[in-house]
Amino acid sequence: MANDLQIVAGKAQQLLQLVTFHVGGEGYAVEVASVREIMRLPVITSLPNAPAYVDGIINLRGGVIPIISLRERFGLCAVENDSHTRIMVMTVGEKVVGFRVDAVSEVIRVPQGQLQPPPPLVAAGGGRQCVTGVIDRGERLLIVIDPEQLLLLSELDWEAHAA
């Protein structure tokens, strides 16, 4: 995360740099530091017996990485890919993973103070919690997620599954 500061109400506030994207008509964001690259949709090789949210694998500069559908992961119905569909390549734990999203919008900078905690009902949900906060963008809310919480580390242990 960048060390940019902004003066708000006479106080210096850390600025968050976020990559914003869309899945199922909703706006999401992740810290820019967690995104390695954003790419157009490549040819994806399907894997037999993979969970529904795993689209398959791709070869990225000599390395094989899994592609996860955030639509499937969030329990949304599938749609056809279009010219806006992108793969956001991120580091999750020590693994490189691609996340398929409907569209990537922009990189924004917002004061840390604008990040509100998720509502208690969301925070109290079972299992891992990928929502780290919410930012009010006026006309819409932007949901900030932690890519490390989208998948269990055991789900990323491809070497163990291949053996």
C-alpha positions as CSV (number, residue, x, y, z in Angstrom):
1,M,0.0,0.0,0.0
2,A,1.3,3.4,-0.9
3,N,2.3,5.8,1.9
4,D,0.2,8.7,0.5
5,L,-1.4,11.0,3.1
6,Q,-4.3,13.3,2.8
7,I,-5.3,16.1,5.2
8,V,-8.9,15.6,6.2
9,A,-10.4,17.9,8.8
10,G,-6.9,19.0,9.9
11,K,-5.7,15.5,10.4
12,A,-3.4,13.4,8.1
13,Q,-5.0,10.2,6.9
14,Q,-3.5,7.3,5.1
15,L,-4.8,6.9,1.5
16,L,-5.9,3.5,0.4
17,Q,-5.2,2.6,-3.3
18,L,-7.8,0.2,-4.5
19,V,-8.5,-1.5,-7.8
20,T,-12.3,-1.5,-8.4
21,F,-14.1,-4.1,-10.3
22,H,-17.6,-5.5,-10.9
23,V,-19.2,-8.9,-10.4
24,G,-22.9,-9.4,-10.8
25,G,-23.7,-5.7,-11.0
26,E,-22.0,-4.9,-7.7
27,G,-18.9,-2.9,-7.1
28,Y,-15.9,-4.4,-5.3
29,A,-12.4,-3.4,-4.6
30,V,-9.0,-4.9,-3.5
31,E,-5.9,-3.1,-2.5
32,V,-3.7,-2.4,-5.5
33,A,-0.7,-4.0,-3.9
34,S,-2.4,-7.4,-4.0
35,V,-3.0,-7.2,-7.8
36,R,-0.1,-8.5,-9.9
37,E,-1.7,-7.8,-13.3
38,I,-5.0,-7.5,-15.1
39,M,-5.5,-9.3,-18.3
40,R,-8.0,-10.1,-21.0
41,L,-9.7,-13.5,-20.8
42,P,-7.3,-16.1,-22.2
43,V,-8.1,-19.7,-23.2
44,I,-8.8,-21.6,-20.0
45,T,-8.2,-25.3,-19.8
46,S,-10.9,-27.1,-17.8
47,L,-10.0,-29.4,-14.9
48,P,-12.0,-32.6,-14.3
49,N,-13.7,-32.9,-10.9
50,A,-12.8,-29.3,-10.0
51,P,-15.2,-27.3,-7.7
52,A,-17.7,-25.3,-9.7
53,Y,-16.0,-22.0,-8.9
54,V,-12.7,-23.2,-10.5
55,D,-12.9,-22.3,-14.2
56,G,-9.7,-24.2,-14.9
57,I,-6.0,-23.3,-15.4
58,I,-3.9,-21.1,-17.7
59,N,-0.2,-20.9,-18.5
60,L,1.1,-17.5,-17.4
61,R,4.7,-16.9,-18.6
62,G,5.6,-20.6,-18.0
63,G,3.7,-21.0,-14.7
64,V,0.3,-22.8,-14.4
65,I,-2.2,-20.9,-12.4
66,P,-5.8,-21.6,-11.4
67,I,-8.6,-19.3,-12.5
68,I,-11.4,-18.8,-10.0
69,S,-14.8,-17.4,-11.1
70,L,-15.9,-14.8,-8.5
71,R,-19.4,-15.1,-9.9
72,E,-19.4,-18.8,-8.9
73,R,-17.5,-18.1,-5.6
74,F,-20.1,-15.5,-4.6
75,G,-23.0,-17.8,-5.5
76,L,-24.2,-15.9,-8.6
77,C,-25.5,-17.3,-11.8
78,A,-23.1,-17.7,-14.7
79,V,-23.2,-15.3,-17.6
80,E,-21.4,-15.3,-21.0
81,N,-18.0,-13.7,-21.0
82,D,-17.8,-10.5,-23.0
83,S,-15.3,-7.9,-24.1
84,H,-15.2,-6.5,-20.5
85,T,-14.5,-9.8,-18.7
86,R,-11.0,-9.7,-17.1
87,I,-8.7,-11.9,-15.1
88,M,-7.2,-10.2,-12.0
89,V,-4.0,-12.0,-11.2
90,M,-3.3,-11.9,-7.5
91,T,-1.0,-13.4,-4.9
92,V,-3.0,-15.4,-2.3
93,G,-0.8,-16.8,0.5
94,E,2.2,-17.8,-1.5
95,K,0.3,-18.9,-4.6
96,V,-0.6,-16.9,-7.7
97,V,-4.3,-17.1,-8.6
98,G,-6.4,-15.5,-11.3
99,F,-9.9,-14.3,-10.5
100,R,-12.4,-13.9,-13.3
101,V,-14.5,-10.7,-12.9
102,D,-17.1,-9.1,-15.1
103,A,-15.1,-5.9,-15.6
104,V,-12.3,-3.9,-14.0
105,S,-13.1,-0.2,-13.5
106,E,-10.3,1.9,-12.2
107,V,-7.7,2.5,-9.5
108,I,-9.0,4.9,-6.8
109,R,-7.5,6.6,-3.8
110,V,-9.6,7.1,-0.7
111,P,-8.8,8.1,2.8
112,Q,-8.5,5.2,5.3
113,G,-11.2,6.9,7.4
114,Q,-13.8,6.3,4.6
115,L,-13.4,2.6,5.0
116,Q,-16.3,1.5,7.2
117,P,-16.3,-2.0,8.9
118,P,-18.7,-4.5,7.4
119,P,-22.1,-4.7,9.2
120,P,-22.2,-7.0,12.2
121,L,-24.5,-9.5,10.5
122,V,-21.9,-9.9,7.7
123,A,-19.0,-10.0,10.0
124,A,-20.7,-12.6,12.2
125,G,-21.3,-14.9,9.2
126,G,-19.9,-18.4,9.4
127,G,-16.6,-19.5,7.9
128,R,-14.0,-17.1,6.5
129,Q,-15.0,-13.5,5.9
130,C,-13.7,-11.9,2.8
131,V,-15.4,-8.5,3.2
132,T,-13.0,-6.2,5.1
133,G,-15.0,-3.0,4.7
134,V,-17.4,-0.8,2.8
135,I,-16.9,2.6,1.2
136,D,-19.7,4.9,0.5
137,R,-19.2,6.2,-3.1
138,G,-22.4,8.4,-3.0
139,E,-24.6,6.6,-5.5
140,R,-23.4,3.1,-4.6
141,L,-21.5,1.2,-1.9
142,L,-18.1,-0.3,-2.8
143,I,-17.4,-3.6,-1.1
144,V,-13.7,-4.0,-0.2
145,I,-12.5,-7.7,-0.1
146,D,-9.4,-9.5,1.1
147,P,-8.3,-11.9,-1.6
148,E,-6.5,-14.0,1.0
149,Q,-9.9,-14.8,2.6
150,L,-11.6,-15.8,-0.7
151,L,-10.0,-19.2,-0.6
152,L,-8.8,-21.6,2.0
153,L,-5.1,-22.2,1.8
154,S,-5.9,-26.0,1.5
155,E,-7.9,-25.1,-1.7
156,L,-4.7,-23.6,-3.2
157,D,-2.4,-26.6,-2.5
158,W,-2.3,-27.8,-6.1
159,E,0.7,-29.9,-5.5
160,A,-1.0,-32.0,-2.8
161,H,-4.1,-32.5,-5.1
162,A,-1.9,-33.5,-8.0
163,A,-0.1,-36.2,-6.0
